[in-house]
């Protein structure tokens, strides 16, 4: 597997509020700029989404893809993998939440994406960095706003 891109940000909110924003897929088009539509296809026994279809339009990158989610029982992490995509061969990602003593939460986002189109490793990692940085900033703004 390729090297993962790993980024972190501190959100001034408790971990449960951060995870609630991550889990509210139906609200993504309101605050995730590139998400044009997000549809929960199936949910697990706990009521959380287990498969989700995304329609993404990030300018030059457009894709429709489906992810399978795995939620940690403690509510501190979620991971996902690609089931199918138009331009992605694989995607593995995760959010991990670490509560701070002051009520804040450090959110760590890890992501690896492989595309069906050839891309030099350096450019792929740079694109992953932009995706993770943008996602973390949008999440922080959503939760704190």
Secondary structure, DSSP 8 states (H G I E B T S, - for coil): ----EEEEEEESS-HHHHHHHHH-GGGHHHH-TTEEEEEEEEE-TTSSEEEEEEEEEETTEEEEEEEEEEE-TTSSEEEEEEEEESSEEEEEEEEEEEE-TTS-EEEEEEEEEEESS---HHHHHHHHHHHHHHHHHHHHHHHH-
